[in-house]
């Protein structure tokens, strides 16, 4: 009996060792204004993404397409297994009022390795959502939290310098370089540092930088072009 209990304990510890919970992860870009990721749970057997969406229109509705996938840094697609708390299209949830929030969970197979970030893309024909550069690393998330907090407080120069420090670091930050460059370009433009903005815009526009083109398109949509 004792040997059995010890075996169960070791098994449970092994599961915990391969589990990770990311609360309110940072991301680079998203396509749906009121859709937010509140938590991501990563285990050896599955990946759970918890989301909320707020209705902003009369008679609004929302559904999850079956063709939602996670994309890891290698480009591998991890397809949705099931959705809970939300209908799968073409069925849809009908909101009762403006301002109502819906919480739901998407379940995917386990991630390979320990990626610093993932993308989540809904591959459909109409009103599809996407999240780019969802940060999974705790340390990187903490650095980003600090930088974004500075920007929200109006401390644009401090925020820009924090992002620049992250861009220059030779660590996991290199995996989310596009996200960092994007924010430097925005903050440098805001503070009148067009030289730095142009320098990072050029790096962001490099064909060798993963997801760079998506960020360039967003900057251009905001009237930022170098």
KEKEPA-209698 format. One record per residue (C-alpha): residue in one letter; x, y, z. Coordinates in Angstrom, 1 decimal, padded with zeros to 4 digits. Layout:
<node><residu>A</residu><east>X</east><north>Y</north><up>Z</up></node>
...
//
This chain:
<node><residu>X</residu><east>000.0</east><north>000.0</north><up>000.0</up></node>
<node><residu>X</residu><east>002.8</east><north>002.4</north><up>000.9</up></node>
<node><residu>X</residu><east>004.6</east><north>001.7</north><up>-002.4</up></node>
<node><residu>X</residu><east>001.3</east><north>002.4</north><up>-004.2</up></node>
<node><residu>X</residu><east>000.8</east><north>005.7</north><up>-002.5</up></node>
<node><residu>X</residu><east>004.4</east><north>006.7</north><up>-003.2</up></node>
<node><residu>X</residu><east>003.9</east><north>005.8</north><up>-006.9</up></node>
<node><residu>X</residu><east>000.7</east><north>007.9</north><up>-007.0</up></node>
<node><residu>X</residu><east>002.5</east><north>010.8</north><up>-005.4</up></node>
<node><residu>X</residu><east>005.4</east><north>010.7</north><up>-007.8</up></node>
<node><residu>X</residu><east>002.9</east><north>010.5</north><up>-010.7</up></node>
<node><residu>X</residu><east>001.0</east><north>013.6</north><up>-009.4</up></node>
<node><residu>X</residu><east>004.3</east><north>015.5</north><up>-009.0</up></node>
<node><residu>X</residu><east>005.2</east><north>014.6</north><up>-012.5</up></node>
<node><residu>X</residu><east>002.0</east><north>016.1</north><up>-013.8</up></node>
<node><residu>X</residu><east>002.5</east><north>019.3</north><up>-011.8</up></node>
<node><residu>X</residu><east>006.0</east><north>019.6</north><up>-013.1</up></node>
<node><residu>X</residu><east>004.6</east><north>019.6</north><up>-016.6</up></node>
<node><residu>X</residu><east>001.8</east><north>022.1</north><up>-015.9</up></node>
<node><residu>X</residu><east>001.8</east><north>025.8</north><up>-016.4</up></node>
<node><residu>X</residu><east>-000.8</east><north>028.5</north><up>-015.8</up></node>
<node><residu>X</residu><east>-000.5</east><north>031.9</north><up>-017.5</up></node>
<node><residu>X</residu><east>-002.9</east><north>034.6</north><up>-016.1</up></node>
<node><residu>X</residu><east>-003.8</east><north>037.5</north><up>-018.4</up></node>
<node><residu>X</residu><east>-001.0</east><north>036.8</north><up>-020.9</up></node>
<node><residu>X</residu><east>000.3</east><north>039.7</north><up>-023.0</up></node>
<node><residu>X</residu><east>000.0</east><north>039.6</north><up>-026.8</up></node>
<node><residu>X</residu><east>001.0</east><north>041.7</north><up>-029.7</up></node>
<node><residu>X</residu><east>-002.1</east><north>042.1</north><up>-031.8</up></node>
<node><residu>X</residu><east>-005.7</east><north>040.9</north><up>-031.7</up></node>
<node><residu>X</residu><east>-008.5</east><north>041.4</north><up>-034.2</up></node>
<node><residu>X</residu><east>-011.5</east><north>041.5</north><up>-031.9</up></node>
<node><residu>X</residu><east>-011.8</east><north>044.5</north><up>-029.7</up></node>
<node><residu>X</residu><east>-013.7</east><north>042.9</north><up>-026.7</up></node>
<node><residu>X</residu><east>-012.3</east><north>039.4</north><up>-026.9</up></node>
<node><residu>X</residu><east>-009.7</east><north>038.7</north><up>-024.1</up></node>
<node><residu>X</residu><east>-007.6</east><north>035.8</north><up>-023.0</up></node>
<node><residu>X</residu><east>-007.9</east><north>035.5</north><up>-019.2</up></node>
<node><residu>X</residu><east>-005.8</east><north>032.4</north><up>-018.7</up></node>
<node><residu>X</residu><east>-003.9</east><north>029.7</north><up>-020.5</up></node>
<node><residu>X</residu><east>-003.3</east><north>026.3</north><up>-018.8</up></node>
<node><residu>X</residu><east>-000.6</east><north>024.1</north><up>-020.3</up></node>
<node><residu>X</residu><east>-000.3</east><north>020.5</north><up>-019.2</up></node>
<node><residu>X</residu><east>001.3</east><north>017.3</north><up>-020.6</up></node>
<node><residu>X</residu><east>-002.0</east><north>016.2</north><up>-022.0</up></node>
<node><residu>X</residu><east>-003.8</east><north>019.4</north><up>-023.3</up></node>
<node><residu>X</residu><east>-003.8</east><north>023.2</north><up>-023.6</up></node>
<node><residu>X</residu><east>-006.7</east><north>025.2</north><up>-022.3</up></node>
<node><residu>X</residu><east>-007.4</east><north>028.7</north><up>-023.4</up></node>
<node><residu>X</residu><east>-009.9</east><north>030.7</north><up>-021.3</up></node>
<node><residu>X</residu><east>-011.5</east><north>033.7</north><up>-022.9</up></node>
<node><residu>X</residu><east>-014.2</east><north>036.3</north><up>-022.4</up></node>
<node><residu>X</residu><east>-016.1</east><north>038.4</north><up>-024.9</up></node>
<node><residu>X</residu><east>-018.3</east><north>041.4</north><up>-024.3</up></node>
<node><residu>X</residu><east>-021.3</east><north>042.2</north><up>-026.5</up></node>
<node><residu>X</residu><east>-021.4</east><north>045.8</north><up>-027.8</up></node>
<node><residu>X</residu><east>-024.4</east><north>045.7</north><up>-030.1</up></node>
<node><residu>X</residu><east>-028.1</east><north>045.0</north><up>-030.0</up></node>
<node><residu>X</residu><east>-029.0</east><north>041.4</north><up>-030.8</up></node>
<node><residu>X</residu><east>-025.3</east><north>040.5</north><up>-030.8</up></node>
<node><residu>X</residu><east>-024.2</east><north>036.9</north><up>-031.2</up></node>
<node><residu>X</residu><east>-020.9</east><north>034.9</north><up>-031.0</up></node>
<node><residu>X</residu><east>-019.7</east><north>031.5</north><up>-031.9</up></node>
<node><residu>X</residu><east>-016.4</east><north>029.6</north><up>-032.1</up></node>
<node><residu>X</residu><east>-015.4</east><north>028.2</north><up>-035.5</up></node>
<node><residu>X</residu><east>-014.2</east><north>024.6</north><up>-035.5</up></node>
<node><residu>X</residu><east>-011.2</east><north>025.7</north><up>-037.5</up></node>
<node><residu>X</residu><east>-009.4</east><north>027.5</north><up>-034.6</up></node>
<node><residu>X</residu><east>-005.8</east><north>026.6</north><up>-034.2</up></node>
<node><residu>X</residu><east>-002.7</east><north>027.5</north><up>-032.2</up></node>
<node><residu>X</residu><east>000.5</east><north>028.1</north><up>-034.1</up></node>
<node><residu>X</residu><east>003.8</east><north>027.7</north><up>-032.4</up></node>
<node><residu>X</residu><east>007.0</east><north>029.5</north><up>-033.3</up></node>
<node><residu>X</residu><east>008.0</east><north>026.7</north><up>-035.7</up></node>
<node><residu>X</residu><east>004.8</east><north>027.2</north><up>-037.6</up></node>
<node><residu>X</residu><east>003.1</east><north>024.0</north><up>-036.5</up></node>
<node><residu>X</residu><east>-000.7</east><north>024.2</north><up>-036.3</up></node>
<node><residu>X</residu><east>-002.4</east><north>022.7</north><up>-033.3</up></node>
<node><residu>X</residu><east>-006.1</east><north>022.3</north><up>-034.1</up></node>
<node><residu>X</residu><east>-009.1</east><north>022.9</north><up>-031.7</up></node>
<node><residu>X</residu><east>-010.4</east><north>019.7</north><up>-030.0</up></node>
<node><residu>X</residu><east>-013.5</east><north>021.1</north><up>-028.3</up></node>
<node><residu>X</residu><east>-015.2</east><north>024.3</north><up>-027.0</up></node>
<node><residu>X</residu><east>-017.0</east><north>024.7</north><up>-023.7</up></node>
<node><residu>X</residu><east>-019.4</east><north>027.5</north><up>-022.8</up></node>
<node><residu>X</residu><east>-019.9</east><north>028.6</north><up>-026.4</up></node>
<node><residu>X</residu><east>-021.6</east><north>027.1</north><up>-029.5</up></node>
<node><residu>X</residu><east>-019.5</east><north>025.9</north><up>-032.5</up></node>
<node><residu>X</residu><east>-020.5</east><north>027.8</north><up>-035.7</up></node>
<node><residu>X</residu><east>-022.9</east><north>027.8</north><up>-037.4</up></node>
<node><residu>X</residu><east>-024.7</east><north>027.6</north><up>-034.1</up></node>
<node><residu>X</residu><east>-024.2</east><north>030.8</north><up>-032.0</up></node>
<node><residu>X</residu><east>-024.8</east><north>032.3</north><up>-028.6</up></node>
<node><residu>X</residu><east>-027.4</east><north>035.1</north><up>-028.6</up></node>
<node><residu>X</residu><east>-026.6</east><north>037.9</north><up>-026.1</up></node>
<node><residu>X</residu><east>-029.4</east><north>039.2</north><up>-024.0</up></node>
<node><residu>X</residu><east>-028.1</east><north>042.8</north><up>-023.7</up></node>
<node><residu>X</residu><east>-025.4</east><north>045.2</north><up>-024.6</up></node>
<node><residu>X</residu><east>-022.5</east><north>044.9</north><up>-022.1</up></node>
<node><residu>X</residu><east>-023.2</east><north>041.2</north><up>-021.4</up></node>
<node><residu>X</residu><east>-020.0</east><north>039.1</north><up>-021.1</up></node>
<node><residu>X</residu><east>-019.6</east><north>035.5</north><up>-022.2</up></node>
<node><residu>X</residu><east>-016.8</east><north>033.3</north><up>-020.8</up></node>
<node><residu>X</residu><east>-015.8</east><north>030.1</north><up>-022.6</up></node>
<node><residu>X</residu><east>-012.9</east><north>027.7</north><up>-022.9</up></node>
<node><residu>X</residu><east>-011.1</east><north>026.2</north><up>-025.9</up></node>
<node><residu>X</residu><east>-009.2</east><north>022.9</north><up>-025.6</up></node>
<node><residu>X</residu><east>-006.3</east><north>022.0</north><up>-027.8</up></node>
<node><residu>X</residu><east>-003.7</east><north>019.2</north><up>-027.8</up></node>
<node><residu>X</residu><east>-000.5</east><north>019.8</north><up>-025.8</up></node>
<node><residu>X</residu><east>002.1</east><north>022.2</north><up>-027.0</up></node>
<node><residu>X</residu><east>005.5</east><north>020.9</north><up>-028.1</up></node>
<node><residu>X</residu><east>008.4</east><north>021.9</north><up>-026.0</up></node>
<node><residu>X</residu><east>008.2</east><north>025.2</north><up>-024.1</up></node>
<node><residu>X</residu><east>007.4</east><north>027.9</north><up>-026.6</up></node>
<node><residu>X</residu><east>007.8</east><north>031.5</north><up>-025.4</up></node>
<node><residu>X</residu><east>004.7</east><north>032.5</north><up>-027.5</up></node>
<node><residu>X</residu><east>002.0</east><north>031.2</north><up>-029.7</up></node>
<node><residu>X</residu><east>-000.5</east><north>032.6</north><up>-032.1</up></node>
<node><residu>X</residu><east>-004.2</east><north>031.7</north><up>-032.1</up></node>
<node><residu>X</residu><east>-006.0</east><north>032.0</north><up>-035.4</up></node>
<node><residu>X</residu><east>-009.7</east><north>031.4</north><up>-036.3</up></node>
<node><residu>X</residu><east>-009.6</east><north>030.2</north><up>-039.9</up></node>
<node><residu>X</residu><east>-013.0</east><north>031.1</north><up>-041.2</up></node>
<node><residu>X</residu><east>-014.7</east><north>033.3</north><up>-043.9</up></node>
<node><residu>X</residu><east>-016.3</east><north>036.0</north><up>-041.8</up></node>
<node><residu>X</residu><east>-015.7</east><north>038.0</north><up>-038.6</up></node>
<node><residu>X</residu><east>-012.7</east><north>035.7</north><up>-037.7</up></node>
<node><residu>X</residu><east>-010.6</east><north>036.5</north><up>-034.7</up></node>
<node><residu>X</residu><east>-006.9</east><north>036.2</north><up>-034.2</up></node>
<node><residu>X</residu><east>-004.3</east><north>036.8</north><up>-031.5</up></node>
<node><residu>X</residu><east>-000.6</east><north>037.2</north><up>-032.4</up></node>
<node><residu>X</residu><east>002.4</east><north>036.7</north><up>-030.1</up></node>
<node><residu>X</residu><east>000.5</east><north>035.4</north><up>-027.0</up></node>
<node><residu>X</residu><east>003.4</east><north>035.4</north><up>-024.4</up></node>
<node><residu>X</residu><east>003.6</east><north>032.2</north><up>-022.3</up></node>
<node><residu>X</residu><east>006.9</east><north>032.9</north><up>-020.5</up></node>
<node><residu>X</residu><east>006.5</east><north>034.2</north><up>-017.0</up></node>
<node><residu>X</residu><east>009.6</east><north>036.4</north><up>-017.0</up></node>
<node><residu>X</residu><east>008.9</east><north>037.9</north><up>-020.4</up></node>
<node><residu>X</residu><east>005.3</east><north>038.6</north><up>-019.3</up></node>
<node><residu>X</residu><east>006.5</east><north>040.4</north><up>-016.2</up></node>
<node><residu>X</residu><east>008.9</east><north>042.6</north><up>-018.2</up></node>
<node><residu>X</residu><east>006.1</east><north>043.4</north><up>-020.7</up></node>
<node><residu>X</residu><east>003.7</east><north>044.2</north><up>-017.8</up></node>
<node><residu>X</residu><east>006.2</east><north>046.8</north><up>-016.5</up></node>
<node><residu>X</residu><east>006.6</east><north>048.4</north><up>-019.9</up></node>
<node><residu>X</residu><east>002.9</east><north>048.5</north><up>-020.7</up></node>
<node><residu>X</residu><east>002.2</east><north>050.0</north><up>-017.2</up></node>
<node><residu>X</residu><east>004.7</east><north>052.8</north><up>-017.9</up></node>
<node><residu>X</residu><east>003.1</east><north>053.5</north><up>-021.2</up></node>
<node><residu>X</residu><east>-000.4</east><north>053.6</north><up>-019.6</up></node>
<node><residu>X</residu><east>000.8</east><north>056.1</north><up>-017.0</up></node>
<node><residu>X</residu><east>002.1</east><north>058.4</north><up>-019.8</up></node>
<node><residu>X</residu><east>005.7</east><north>057.5</north><up>-019.2</up></node>
<node><residu>X</residu><east>006.4</east><north>057.0</north><up>-022.9</up></node>
<node><residu>X</residu><east>010.2</east><north>057.5</north><up>-022.7</up></node>
<node><residu>X</residu><east>010.6</east><north>055.0</north><up>-019.8</up></node>
<node><residu>X</residu><east>008.4</east><north>052.5</north><up>-021.6</up></node>
<node><residu>X</residu><east>010.3</east><north>052.9</north><up>-024.9</up></node>
<node><residu>X</residu><east>013.6</east><north>052.3</north><up>-023.1</up></node>
<node><residu>X</residu><east>012.3</east><north>049.2</north><up>-021.4</up></node>
<node><residu>X</residu><east>011.2</east><north>047.8</north><up>-024.7</up></node>
<node><residu>X</residu><east>014.6</east><north>048.7</north><up>-026.2</up></node>
<node><residu>X</residu><east>016.4</east><north>046.9</north><up>-023.3</up></node>
<node><residu>X</residu><east>014.2</east><north>043.9</north><up>-024.0</up></node>
<node><residu>X</residu><east>015.1</east><north>044.0</north><up>-027.8</up></node>
<node><residu>X</residu><east>018.8</east><north>044.1</north><up>-027.0</up></node>
<node><residu>X</residu><east>018.7</east><north>041.3</north><up>-024.5</up></node>
<node><residu>X</residu><east>020.1</east><north>037.9</north><up>-025.7</up></node>
<node><residu>X</residu><east>017.5</east><north>035.7</north><up>-024.2</up></node>
<node><residu>X</residu><east>013.9</east><north>034.5</north><up>-024.8</up></node>
<node><residu>X</residu><east>012.9</east><north>038.0</north><up>-025.8</up></node>
<node><residu>X</residu><east>014.3</east><north>037.3</north><up>-029.2</up></node>
<node><residu>X</residu><east>011.3</east><north>035.0</north><up>-029.8</up></node>
<node><residu>X</residu><east>008.9</east><north>037.9</north><up>-029.5</up></node>
<node><residu>X</residu><east>011.1</east><north>040.5</north><up>-031.2</up></node>
<node><residu>X</residu><east>008.3</east><north>041.6</north><up>-033.6</up></node>
<node><residu>X</residu><east>006.0</east><north>042.5</north><up>-030.7</up></node>
<node><residu>X</residu><east>008.8</east><north>044.5</north><up>-029.0</up></node>
<node><residu>X</residu><east>009.8</east><north>046.3</north><up>-032.2</up></node>
<node><residu>X</residu><east>006.2</east><north>047.2</north><up>-032.9</up></node>
<node><residu>X</residu><east>005.9</east><north>048.9</north><up>-029.5</up></node>
<node><residu>X</residu><east>009.2</east><north>050.7</north><up>-029.9</up></node>
<node><residu>X</residu><east>008.1</east><north>052.1</north><up>-033.2</up></node>
<node><residu>X</residu><east>004.8</east><north>053.4</north><up>-031.8</up></node>
<node><residu>X</residu><east>006.5</east><north>055.0</north><up>-028.7</up></node>
<node><residu>X</residu><east>009.4</east><north>056.4</north><up>-030.7</up></node>
<node><residu>X</residu><east>006.9</east><north>058.0</north><up>-033.1</up></node>
<node><residu>X</residu><east>004.8</east><north>059.3</north><up>-030.2</up></node>
<node><residu>X</residu><east>007.9</east><north>060.9</north><up>-028.5</up></node>
<node><residu>X</residu><east>009.3</east><north>062.4</north><up>-031.8</up></node>
<node><residu>X</residu><east>012.2</east><north>060.1</north><up>-032.1</up></node>
<node><residu>X</residu><east>011.8</east><north>059.4</north><up>-035.8</up></node>
<node><residu>X</residu><east>015.4</east><north>058.1</north><up>-036.2</up></node>
<node><residu>X</residu><east>014.8</east><north>055.2</north><up>-033.7</up></node>
<node><residu>X</residu><east>011.3</east><north>054.7</north><up>-035.1</up></node>
<node><residu>X</residu><east>012.6</east><north>054.3</north><up>-038.7</up></node>
<node><residu>X</residu><east>015.4</east><north>052.0</north><up>-037.5</up></node>
<node><residu>X</residu><east>013.0</east><north>049.6</north><up>-035.8</up></node>
<node><residu>X</residu><east>010.4</east><north>049.9</north><up>-038.6</up></node>
<node><residu>X</residu><east>013.0</east><north>048.7</north><up>-041.0</up></node>
<node><residu>X</residu><east>013.9</east><north>045.7</north><up>-038.8</up></node>
<node><residu>X</residu><east>010.2</east><north>044.9</north><up>-038.3</up></node>
<node><residu>X</residu><east>009.7</east><north>045.0</north><up>-042.1</up></node>
<node><residu>X</residu><east>012.5</east><north>042.5</north><up>-042.6</up></node>
<node><residu>X</residu><east>011.2</east><north>039.3</north><up>-044.4</up></node>
<node><residu>X</residu><east>013.3</east><north>037.2</north><up>-041.9</up></node>
<node><residu>X</residu><east>011.2</east><north>038.4</north><up>-038.9</up></node>
<node><residu>X</residu><east>008.3</east><north>036.1</north><up>-038.1</up></node>
<node><residu>X</residu><east>004.9</east><north>037.9</north><up>-038.1</up></node>
<node><residu>X</residu><east>006.7</east><north>041.2</north><up>-038.9</up></node>
<node><residu>X</residu><east>004.4</east><north>041.9</north><up>-041.9</up></node>
<node><residu>X</residu><east>001.3</east><north>041.8</north><up>-039.8</up></node>
<node><residu>X</residu><east>002.7</east><north>044.5</north><up>-037.4</up></node>
<node><residu>X</residu><east>003.8</east><north>046.6</north><up>-040.4</up></node>
<node><residu>X</residu><east>000.2</east><north>046.5</north><up>-041.7</up></node>
<node><residu>X</residu><east>-001.1</east><north>047.6</north><up>-038.3</up></node>
<node><residu>X</residu><east>001.3</east><north>050.5</north><up>-038.1</up></node>
<node><residu>X</residu><east>000.4</east><north>051.6</north><up>-041.6</up></node>
<node><residu>X</residu><east>-003.3</east><north>051.5</north><up>-040.7</up></node>
<node><residu>X</residu><east>-002.5</east><north>053.9</north><up>-037.8</up></node>
<node><residu>X</residu><east>-000.7</east><north>056.2</north><up>-040.2</up></node>
<node><residu>X</residu><east>002.8</east><north>055.2</north><up>-039.2</up></node>
<node><residu>X</residu><east>005.1</east><north>054.6</north><up>-042.1</up></node>
<node><residu>X</residu><east>008.9</east><north>055.0</north><up>-042.6</up></node>
//
